[in-house]
Amino acid sequence: MAASIALKTFIGLRQSTPENNAIVLSNPTAVATSPRRRLRINASKSSPRVTGRNLRVAVVGGGPAGGCAAETLAKGGIETFLIERKMDNCKPCGGAIPLCMVGEFDLPLDIIDRRVTKMKMISPSNVAVDIGRTLKPHEYIGMVRREVLDAYLRERASTAGATVINGLFLKMDLPQSKNAPYVLHYSDYNTKTGAAGEKKTLEVDAIVGADGANSRVAKGIGAGDYEYAIAFQERIKISDDKMKYYEDLAEMYVGDDVSPDFYGWVFPKCDHVAVGTGTVTHKGDIKKFQTATRLRARDKIEGGKIIRVEAHPIPEHPRPRRVLDRVALVGDAAGYVTKCSGEGIYFAAKSGRMCAEAIVEGSENGKRMVDESDLRVYLQKWDKTYWPTYKVLDILQKVFYRSDPAREAFVEMCADEYVQRMTFDSYLYKRVVPGNPLEDLKLAVNTIGSLVRANALRKEMEKLSV
Ligand SMILES: Cc1cc2nc3c(=O)[nH]c(=O)nc-3n(C[C@H](O)[C@H](O)[C@H](O)COP(=O)(O)OP(=O)(O)OC[C@H]3O[C@@H](n4cnc5c(N)ncnc54)[C@H](O)[C@@H]3O)c2cc1C
């Protein structure tokens, strides 16, 4: 939000993790002349040819990350296995997706429940600002049900040639020598052996871990933990009359009551609304925040019936390790949800696709073995493209979600048309939008003004509460 100035300020910064700074020596005979210089030797061209078959890759997890990875791999000539534990999985999720995802991933319009063109941002004192005023007639935020989106993406992967296995991935045995296979252990639910499934193994050359926030693949490679938010959501069926209000409208509530570090939301679905909130810092109070979110929206959802209650962790930042040898993590398993907005569907789909493209390319369409350097091509591309976005949203969250006065200032800023245009363009199209210098200057002055007022207000409030 209000991203233009912040984006410009932080563009060019790059994440500095041990992964990125590593000197990658795929060729043991190569010598690094300086310890500070990054030496990348792409060994894929000299890596052995796979004979009698194509490269085999298992994608664990059939959410947006897994579905998109599997489709790209299968289309690229890889023998692909997609393992999903629950085919009708209804991932707890608000289901908001940016417009660019519809085009980039060629999503059919009938899987989009609602096209939101009005987004209300509601301050702690209930000042509501419609932040969708600058949208062009064809622009919208898509609202999907995850059970529909995920099933569609898996189906597409299957049509492209992936073998979809309904099974629970349990663990993997690491290769015993350089190009030896990984052995995956899983419970196969396709067979008629009761709820526990039949224990099976699968040999593959590489693994894409797309198994979400509690990723077992991540554990298998010692990827390390991340801080996470807990998000809680209720699906509420409201009357047709009340549903009319949410036809093309979504709401975001900010305030200490709904969350000390995130926001509460009401997102419209086909015939009900999803009401939810999240927090990193006060996980034990999540139900209290949910009650407050429901209270804030009470006039509009009154008489509604709760038809589903769901909760799930949301990663706060990438895991310390996202690639090891021939295993790569994507989506929530890697930790790709933005702060401030809590957005992860697009980034899951995109990282799945990007990782798969790197494997297809590195293996020359499944004809050669891949190694870690091939998978790292995905990491480098990912960090270069998206790290500034993550950093900016992280900073905005720290500045604007820290107190109620700061949130009031935030909502006040959102009334500015320029802010809305920049914000929506960045969100809808996932690109850094070039700003207008004069408008940027005005925005900077207004932002400082809002924050100064917020600070003054906070001090007054502190005096009152002493
Ligand atoms: C309450 C809530 C609201 C949210 N709202 C939004 C929103 O409005 N917009 C947005 O962009 N993002 C939102 N997010 C974030 C978004 O849901 C995630 O970022 C996104 O789902 C990540 O996709 P993924 O494919 O990486 O993982 P997931 O969607 O978690 O998919 C992982 C898949 O792996 C399967 N799986 C897991 N373990 C195994 C195993 N051992 N064996 C086999 N299969 C396994 C699961 O069944 C699941 O299908 C929200 C998150 C929460 C919790």
The ligand as an SDF file (V2000), in Angstrom:
LIG
                    3D

 53 58  0  0  0  0  0  0  0  0999 V2000
   -6.9440  -17.7370    6.2760 C   0  0  0  0  0  0  0  0  0  0  0  0
   -6.0410  -17.4190    5.1060 C   0  0  0  0  0  0  0  0  0  0  0  0
   -6.4340  -16.4840    4.1710 C   0  0  0  0  0  0  0  0  0  0  0  0
   -5.6360  -16.2240    3.0470 C   0  0  0  0  0  0  0  0  0  0  0  0
   -6.0850  -15.3520    2.1010 N   0  0  0  0  0  0  0  0  0  0  0  0
   -5.3630  -15.1620    0.9650 C   0  0  0  0  0  0  0  0  0  0  0  0
   -5.8680  -14.3590   -0.0900 C   0  0  0  0  0  0  0  0  0  0  0  0
   -6.9920  -13.8480   -0.0330 O   0  0  0  0  0  0  0  0  0  0  0  0
   -5.0960  -14.1800   -1.1960 N   0  0  0  0  0  0  0  0  0  0  0  0
   -3.8600  -14.7650   -1.3170 C   0  0  0  0  0  0  0  0  0  0  0  0
   -3.1970  -14.5560   -2.3460 O   0  0  0  0  0  0  0  0  0  0  0  0
   -3.3650  -15.5390   -0.3310 N   0  0  0  0  0  0  0  0  0  0  0  0
   -4.0820  -15.7770    0.7890 C   0  0  0  0  0  0  0  0  0  0  0  0
   -3.5940  -16.6140    1.7660 N   0  0  0  0  0  0  0  0  0  0  0  0
   -2.3030  -17.2930    1.5380 C   0  0  0  0  0  0  0  0  0  0  0  0
   -2.4880  -18.4810    0.5690 C   0  0  0  0  0  0  0  0  0  0  0  0
   -3.5300  -19.2960    1.0460 O   0  0  0  0  0  0  0  0  0  0  0  0
   -1.2050  -19.3050    0.4430 C   0  0  0  0  0  0  0  0  0  0  0  0
   -0.1130  -18.4610    0.2440 O   0  0  0  0  0  0  0  0  0  0  0  0
   -1.2870  -20.2940   -0.7100 C   0  0  0  0  0  0  0  0  0  0  0  0
   -2.3050  -21.2440   -0.4690 O   0  0  0  0  0  0  0  0  0  0  0  0
    0.0260  -21.0400   -0.9210 C   0  0  0  0  0  0  0  0  0  0  0  0
   -0.1480  -22.0320   -1.9180 O   0  0  0  0  0  0  0  0  0  0  0  0
    0.7720  -23.3530   -1.9100 P   0  0  0  0  0  0  0  0  0  0  0  0
    0.3920  -24.1160   -3.1130 O   0  0  0  0  0  0  0  0  0  0  0  0
    2.1760  -22.9750   -1.6890 O   0  0  0  0  0  0  0  0  0  0  0  0
    0.3530  -24.1500   -0.5830 O   0  0  0  0  0  0  0  0  0  0  0  0
   -1.0640  -24.6950   -0.1450 P   0  0  0  0  0  0  0  0  0  0  0  0
   -2.1440  -23.9360   -0.7710 O   0  0  0  0  0  0  0  0  0  0  0  0
   -1.0250  -24.7970    1.3350 O   0  0  0  0  0  0  0  0  0  0  0  0
   -1.1010  -26.1620   -0.7810 O   0  0  0  0  0  0  0  0  0  0  0  0
   -0.3540  -27.2060   -0.2530 C   0  0  0  0  0  0  0  0  0  0  0  0
   -0.9830  -28.5050   -0.7200 C   0  0  0  0  0  0  0  0  0  0  0  0
   -0.1670  -29.5740   -0.3000 O   0  0  0  0  0  0  0  0  0  0  0  0
   -0.9530  -30.5960    0.2270 C   0  0  0  0  0  0  0  0  0  0  0  0
   -0.1160  -31.3200    1.1840 N   0  0  0  0  0  0  0  0  0  0  0  0
    0.4120  -30.8530    2.3300 C   0  0  0  0  0  0  0  0  0  0  0  0
    1.1480  -31.7880    2.9300 N   0  0  0  0  0  0  0  0  0  0  0  0
    1.0980  -32.8770    2.1330 C   0  0  0  0  0  0  0  0  0  0  0  0
    1.6680  -34.1800    2.2050 C   0  0  0  0  0  0  0  0  0  0  0  0
    2.4480  -34.5560    3.2430 N   0  0  0  0  0  0  0  0  0  0  0  0
    1.3950  -35.0580    1.2180 N   0  0  0  0  0  0  0  0  0  0  0  0
    0.6240  -34.7100    0.1590 C   0  0  0  0  0  0  0  0  0  0  0  0
    0.0560  -33.5020    0.0340 N   0  0  0  0  0  0  0  0  0  0  0  0
    0.2970  -32.5890    1.0120 C   0  0  0  0  0  0  0  0  0  0  0  0
   -2.1390  -29.8820    0.8600 C   0  0  0  0  0  0  0  0  0  0  0  0
   -3.2710  -30.7460    0.9800 O   0  0  0  0  0  0  0  0  0  0  0  0
   -2.3530  -28.7280   -0.1050 C   0  0  0  0  0  0  0  0  0  0  0  0
   -3.2690  -29.0660   -1.1210 O   0  0  0  0  0  0  0  0  0  0  0  0
   -4.3760  -16.8820    2.9070 C   0  0  0  0  0  0  0  0  0  0  0  0
   -3.9640  -17.7990    3.8710 C   0  0  0  0  0  0  0  0  0  0  0  0
   -4.7880  -18.0910    4.9550 C   0  0  0  0  0  0  0  0  0  0  0  0
   -4.3430  -19.1120    5.9510 C   0  0  0  0  0  0  0  0  0  0  0  0
  1  2  1  0
  2  3  1  0
  2 52  2  0
  3  4  2  0
  4  5  1  0
  4 50  1  0
  5  6  2  0
  6  7  1  0
  6 13  1  0
  7  8  2  0
  7  9  1  0
  9 10  1  0
 10 11  2  0
 10 12  1  0
 12 13  2  0
 13 14  1  0
 14 15  1  0
 14 50  1  0
 15 16  1  0
 16 17  1  0
 16 18  1  0
 18 19  1  0
 18 20  1  0
 20 21  1  0
 20 22  1  0
 22 23  1  0
 23 24  1  0
 24 25  2  0
 24 26  1  0
 24 27  1  0
 27 28  1  0
 28 29  2  0
 28 30  1  0
 28 31  1  0
 31 32  1  0
 32 33  1  0
 33 34  1  0
 33 48  1  0
 34 35  1  0
 35 36  1  0
 35 46  1  0
 36 37  1  0
 36 45  1  0
 37 38  2  0
 38 39  1  0
 39 40  1  0
 39 45  2  0
 40 41  1  0
 40 42  2  0
 42 43  1  0
 43 44  2  0
 44 45  1  0
 46 47  1  0
 46 48  1  0
 48 49  1  0
 50 51  2  0
 51 52  1  0
 52 53  1  0
M  END
$$$$
